[in-house]
Amino acid sequence: MILAGLGLFIAITQYSCQSKAEKRVEQIPQDTIVPVKQPVLKYGLPVDSFNIEFGKVKNNQYLSQILNDRGVSMVTIDKIARKSRSVFDVRKIKSGENYAIFSSLDSLPEAKYFVYENSPVDYTIFELTDTLGIYQGKKKVETVLRTAQGEVETSLWNTMIDNSLDPMLALELSDIFAWTIDFFAVQQGDRFRVIYDELYVDSVSIGIGEIYAVQFDHYGEENYAFLFDQDGRLDYFDENGKSLRKAFLKAPLQFSRISSRFSNSRMHPVLRIRRPHHGVDYAAPKGTPVMSIGDGTVVARGYQKSGGGNYLKVKHNSVYTTTYMHLSGFAKGITTGTRVKQGQVIGYVGATGLATGPHLDFRVAKNGSYVDPLKVKAPPVEPVKEENMERYVVLKDSMLNELNKIEWQEPILADSK
């Protein structure tokens, strides 16, 4: 009886408190509750506070022309150009890039900010007010996990296009399997499955992010690549934990010094004019042995009349090719089509062609474009370490399971679209 009475008391008390609380809520005037409106931002600037004009830099158009047409004085433009040098050199503004001008909402609009998009992600803001501030920012990049598959009919590049994939994915795959698959020999019927990130800015795809797992069937043989973090470095390994990459030699010879570095504008020592030098010159005595920095095939041997003298070109895989110039002669048995091993002597230092003294002009091309040989990273060749193998197997099995979920589809023919 006491318990029943106590329960009834508690119920009545709760109801009474609830009723009072509801009455207090009802007494709050509705017009005092003001919703907070979040401003819409573009490049970190409030859109509603300005008139915004978007445009693209035209051919031979400079910052001065763009801003002066919007009423910005040449004195102000000159101050901006000088003040911005430590942040962004306005002379590097390129045609075709996007820009935006934020102007006041007055009846006679006044330009307040100029925003130049250095890339799809990076931008530079120029304040056109008294402060003349210049600062850089980045757009938010969205990462979307994707899966894709395709079967080659004509080329890997066209396969990407036919399957509405970013064609750059073809280059990424050729880089991953550079030492395993000759992508110049990809044939009809080869196929791939891949798990990767695609990057978006403002809902527009800007490229490929990390590639986590790939299956590439070439001549009926399955080739796998799994991205794994070993000792703080990401690299690709096959299903058995072996590295997919091989290292290059740091240099193709024993040299005394580097006499000239990679440059897009070097004063030529013989011609006395400025022109690109897309290689590294190693000064060394005449006759010093020159070695191939990696396994490959000699694809050119001869005399380059344009200045290179005796030269050799070695194709290492579908990504990398190296060139060795100004040679005094070639090693015995080195002809076009010869297979060479890493460290094998292929020629000898000389001064043939346009050269002031004996040296080796050494060049590296990646996907057909010259790159600085001193900045080519020699990837590790060691397999997954024993202490990391258990963790690798877990990751590999998980990724392999996800790859197997991607169903193979009939190839899309270009003329059937």
C-alpha positions in Angstrom: 0.0 0.0 0.0 2.9 2.3 0.9 4.7 1.4 -2.4 1.5 2.1 -4.4 1.1 5.5 -2.7 4.7 6.3 -3.4 4.3 5.4 -7.1 1.3 7.6 -7.4 3.1 10.5 -5.8 6.0 10.2 -8.2 3.7 10.0 -11.2 1.8 13.1 -10.1 5.0 15.0 -9.3 6.5 14.2 -12.8 3.3 15.2 -14.5 3.2 18.5 -12.6 6.8 19.3 -13.4 6.3 18.4 -17.1 3.2 20.6 -17.2 5.1 23.5 -15.7 8.0 23.1 -18.1 5.6 22.9 -21.1 3.9 26.1 -19.9 7.3 27.9 -19.6 8.2 26.8 -23.1 4.8 28.1 -24.4 5.5 31.5 -22.7 8.7 32.1 -24.8 7.8 34.5 -27.6 8.3 32.9 -30.9 9.7 36.0 -32.6 12.7 35.9 -30.3 14.1 32.7 -31.8 16.3 33.8 -34.7 17.7 31.0 -37.0 21.4 31.4 -37.7 22.1 31.5 -41.5 25.5 30.2 -42.5 27.1 32.3 -45.2 27.9 30.7 -48.5 31.6 30.9 -49.2 33.7 30.8 -52.4 37.5 30.9 -51.9 36.7 31.7 -48.3 34.8 34.9 -49.2 31.1 35.4 -48.6 29.2 35.1 -51.9 26.2 37.2 -50.9 28.4 40.3 -50.1 29.8 40.7 -53.7 29.1 40.7 -57.3 31.3 37.9 -58.8 32.6 37.7 -62.3 34.2 34.5 -63.5 36.6 34.3 -66.4 39.5 32.6 -68.1 42.9 34.2 -68.8 43.1 34.9 -72.6 46.2 34.4 -74.8 48.8 37.1 -74.1 46.6 38.6 -71.4 48.3 39.9 -68.3 47.1 40.8 -64.8 47.4 44.5 -65.5 45.0 44.2 -68.5 42.4 42.2 -66.5 42.4 44.6 -63.5 42.8 47.9 -65.4 39.7 47.0 -67.4 37.8 46.7 -64.0 38.9 50.2 -62.8 42.0 49.2 -60.8 44.7 51.9 -61.2 48.1 51.0 -62.7 49.7 52.3 -59.5 47.8 49.8 -57.5 48.5 47.0 -60.0 52.2 47.8 -59.8 52.2 47.7 -56.0 50.4 44.3 -56.1 52.9 42.9 -58.6 55.9 43.9 -56.5 54.3 42.9 -53.1 53.2 39.5 -54.4 56.6 38.2 -55.6 57.3 36.3 -52.4 53.9 34.6 -52.5 53.1 34.3 -56.2 54.8 35.9 -59.2 52.1 37.4 -61.3 54.2 36.9 -64.4 53.4 33.2 -64.1 49.7 33.8 -64.8 48.9 31.5 -67.7 46.3 31.6 -70.5 43.4 29.2 -70.0 43.4 29.4 -66.2 40.3 30.4 -64.3 40.0 33.6 -62.3 37.2 35.4 -60.4 36.7 39.1 -59.5 34.7 40.0 -56.4 33.2 43.5 -56.7 31.1 45.6 -54.3 27.3 45.6 -54.5 27.2 49.4 -55.1 25.6 51.0 -58.1 29.1 51.7 -59.3 30.8 48.3 -58.5 34.4 48.5 -57.2 36.7 45.5 -57.6 37.7 44.3 -54.1 39.4 40.9 -54.7 41.0 39.1 -57.6 41.3 35.3 -57.3 43.6 33.4 -59.6 43.3 29.6 -59.8 46.9 28.2 -60.0 45.5 24.7 -60.4 42.2 22.9 -59.9 43.0 22.9 -56.1 45.3 25.9 -55.4 44.3 29.5 -55.7 45.8 32.9 -54.9 43.8 35.8 -53.6 44.8 39.5 -54.2 43.2 42.1 -52.0 42.5 45.2 -54.0 41.8 47.3 -50.9 44.3 49.5 -49.1 45.9 46.6 -47.4 46.8 44.9 -50.7 47.1 41.5 -49.1 48.2 38.5 -51.1 47.6 35.0 -49.8 47.0 31.5 -51.0 44.4 28.9 -50.3 43.2 25.4 -51.3 39.9 24.1 -52.4 38.4 21.2 -50.5 39.2 18.0 -52.3 36.6 15.2 -52.0 37.9 11.6 -52.2 35.5 9.0 -53.7 36.4 5.3 -53.6 35.9 3.7 -57.0 36.1 0.3 -58.6 36.6 -0.3 -62.4 37.2 -3.0 -64.9 37.9 -3.2 -68.6 39.0 -5.4 -71.4 41.4 -4.2 -74.1 40.2 -4.1 -77.7 42.6 -1.6 -79.3 44.7 0.1 -76.6 44.6 0.5 -72.8 44.1 4.3 -73.3 41.0 3.7 -75.5 39.7 1.1 -73.1 39.6 3.8 -70.4 37.7 6.2 -72.6 35.3 3.5 -73.8 34.5 2.7 -70.2 34.1 6.4 -69.2 37.2 6.2 -67.0 39.9 8.8 -66.6 42.5 8.0 -69.3 45.2 8.9 -66.9 44.4 5.7 -65.1 46.1 3.9 -68.0 49.4 5.8 -67.2 49.0 5.0 -63.5 48.7 1.3 -64.2 51.6 1.3 -66.6 53.7 2.9 -63.9 52.7 0.4 -61.2 53.5 -2.6 -63.5 56.4 -0.9 -65.3 58.8 -3.8 -64.4 56.3 -6.6 -64.9 54.3 -5.8 -68.0 55.5 -4.3 -71.3 52.5 -2.0 -72.0 53.7 -1.5 -75.6 52.8 -5.2 -76.0 49.3 -5.0 -74.4 47.0 -7.0 -76.7 43.3 -7.6 -77.4 41.8 -9.6 -74.6 44.1 -8.3 -71.8 41.9 -7.0 -69.0 42.1 -5.3 -65.6 40.2 -4.8 -62.3 41.2 -1.9 -60.0 40.2 -0.3 -56.7 41.2 3.4 -56.4 40.4 6.9 -55.2 39.0 9.5 -57.6 39.5 13.2 -56.6 36.8 15.8 -56.9 36.8 19.6 -56.5 33.5 21.4 -56.8 31.9 18.1 -58.0 34.3 18.0 -60.9 36.8 15.1 -61.2 40.4 16.4 -61.1 42.3 13.1 -61.3 43.3 9.8 -59.8 44.3 9.5 -56.1 45.7 6.3 -54.5 45.4 3.0 -56.3 44.9 0.3 -53.6 44.7 -2.9 -55.6 44.9 -4.1 -59.2 44.5 -7.3 -61.1 45.9 -7.1 -64.7 45.6 -10.1 -66.9 48.2 -10.0 -69.6 48.6 -12.9 -72.2 46.3 -14.9 -69.9 48.6 -14.5 -66.8 47.2 -12.8 -63.7 49.3 -10.0 -62.3 48.5 -8.4 -59.0 49.5 -5.2 -57.2 48.6 -4.3 -53.6 49.5 -1.0 -52.0 51.2 -1.6 -48.6 52.8 0.6 -46.0 56.1 -0.9 -45.1 58.3 1.1 -42.6 56.4 4.3 -43.4 56.7 4.0 -47.2 53.9 3.1 -49.5 54.8 0.7 -52.3 53.3 -2.1 -54.5 53.8 -5.8 -53.9 52.5 -8.9 -55.6 50.3 -11.7 -54.1 53.4 -13.3 -52.6 54.7 -10.1 -51.0 57.5 -9.4 -53.6 58.2 -5.8 -54.7 56.9 -4.9 -58.2 59.8 -2.5 -58.7 63.5 -2.7 -59.4 66.0 0.0 -58.5 68.1 1.9 -60.9 71.8 2.5 -60.3 72.4 5.9 -58.8 74.8 6.8 -61.7 75.9 5.1 -64.9 79.6 5.5 -64.2 82.4 6.3 -61.7 82.7 10.1 -62.2 84.8 12.9 -60.8 82.1 15.5 -60.6 78.8 16.7 -62.1 79.8 19.4 -64.6 76.2 20.4 -65.6 72.8 19.7 -64.2 69.3 19.4 -65.6 68.0 22.7 -66.9 65.3 24.2 -69.1 67.7 27.1 -70.0 71.4 26.5 -69.9 74.2 28.5 -71.7 75.6 25.9 -74.1 79.4 25.8 -73.7 80.1 25.5 -77.4 77.2 27.3 -79.1 77.1 30.1 -76.5 73.3 30.3 -76.7 70.7 29.4 -74.1 68.7 26.2 -74.7 67.3 23.3 -72.6 69.7 20.7 -71.2 67.5 17.8 -70.3 70.3 15.7 -68.8 73.2 15.6 -66.3 76.8 15.9 -67.4 79.3 13.7 -65.6 82.9 14.8 -66.0 85.2 11.8 -66.3 88.4 10.8 -68.1 88.1 9.6 -71.7 87.6 5.8 -71.8 85.8 5.6 -68.4 83.3 2.7 -68.7 79.6 3.7 -68.9 77.1 1.2 -67.5 73.4 0.7 -68.1 71.5 1.8 -65.0 69.0 -1.0 -65.3 68.0 -4.1 -67.3 66.7 -3.2 -70.8 67.0 -3.3 -74.5 69.2 -1.1 -76.7 66.8 0.7 -79.0 69.2 3.1 -80.7 72.9 3.3 -81.4 74.6 5.7 -83.7 76.0 9.2 -84.2 73.8 12.2 -83.4 74.7 15.0 -85.8 72.7 17.6 -83.7 75.5 17.5 -81.1 75.2 14.4 -79.1 78.0 12.5 -80.9 78.1 8.8 -80.3 75.1 7.8 -78.3 73.1 4.8 -77.0 69.4 4.7 -76.0 68.2 1.9 -73.7 64.5 1.1 -73.1 64.0 -0.3 -69.7 60.3 -0.8 -69.7 57.1 0.9 -71.0 57.8 3.9 -68.7 61.6 4.6 -68.6 64.2 5.1 -71.3 67.8 6.3 -70.8 70.2 8.0 -73.2 74.0 8.0 -73.0 75.8 10.7 -75.2 79.3 11.9 -76.3 80.7 8.4 -76.1 84.1 7.7 -77.4 83.0 4.2 -78.4 80.6 1.3 -77.8 81.2 -1.8 -75.7 81.8 -5.0 -77.7 78.5 -6.7 -78.8 76.3 -3.6 -78.1 74.1 -3.1 -81.1 70.4 -2.1 -81.6 68.2 -4.9 -80.1 70.8 -6.1 -77.6 69.5 -7.0 -74.2 71.6 -5.5 -71.4 71.7 -6.1 -67.7 71.9 -3.5 -64.9 75.6 -2.5 -64.4 76.7 -3.9 -67.8 79.3 -1.8 -69.6 77.7 -0.4 -72.8 80.1 2.3 -73.8 83.0 4.6 -72.9 83.2 8.3 -72.0 84.4 10.6 -74.8 84.0 14.1 -76.3 82.3 13.3 -79.6 79.8 15.8 -81.0 79.5 19.3 -79.5 81.6 18.9 -76.3 84.4 21.0 -74.8 85.9 18.0 -73.0 85.3 14.3 -72.1 82.1 13.8 -70.2 78.9 11.7 -70.3 75.6 13.5 -71.0 73.1 11.2 -69.3 69.3 11.6 -69.8 66.2 9.9 -68.4 62.8 9.9 -70.1 59.6 9.0 -68.2 56.6 8.3 -70.4 58.3 10.1 -73.3 59.2 13.3 -71.3 62.7 14.1 -70.0 63.0 14.2 -66.2 65.9 15.2 -63.9 68.0 12.0 -63.5 69.1 13.2 -60.1 65.5 13.3 -58.9 64.4 9.9 -60.2 63.6 7.9 -57.0 65.1 4.5 -56.9 62.3 2.4 -55.3 63.1 -0.4 -52.9 63.3 -3.9 -54.2 63.1 -5.8 -50.9 60.0 -7.9 -50.4 57.5 -7.5 -47.5 59.6 -8.2 -44.4 58.9 -11.2 -42.3 57.8 -9.1 -39.3 55.2 -7.3 -41.6 54.0 -10.4 -43.5 51.1 -11.2 -41.2 49.7 -7.7 -41.6 50.3 -7.7 -45.4 48.5 -11.0 -45.8 45.4 -9.6 -44.0 45.4 -6.6 -46.3 46.1 -8.6 -49.4 43.3 -11.1 -48.7 40.8 -8.3 -48.0 41.7 -6.4 -51.2 41.7 -9.7 -53.3 38.2 -10.3 -52.0 37.1 -6.9 -53.0 38.6 -7.3 -56.5 36.8 -10.6 -57.0 33.5 -8.7 -56.4 34.1 -6.6 -59.5 32.3 -8.5 -62.2 33.9 -8.8 -65.6 31.9 -7.3 -68.4 31.9 -7.6 -72.2 34.3 -5.0 -73.8 32.7 -1.8 -75.1 33.4 -1.3 -78.8 34.0 2.2 -79.9 31.7 2.0 -83.0 28.9 0.4 -80.9 28.5 3.5 -78.8 
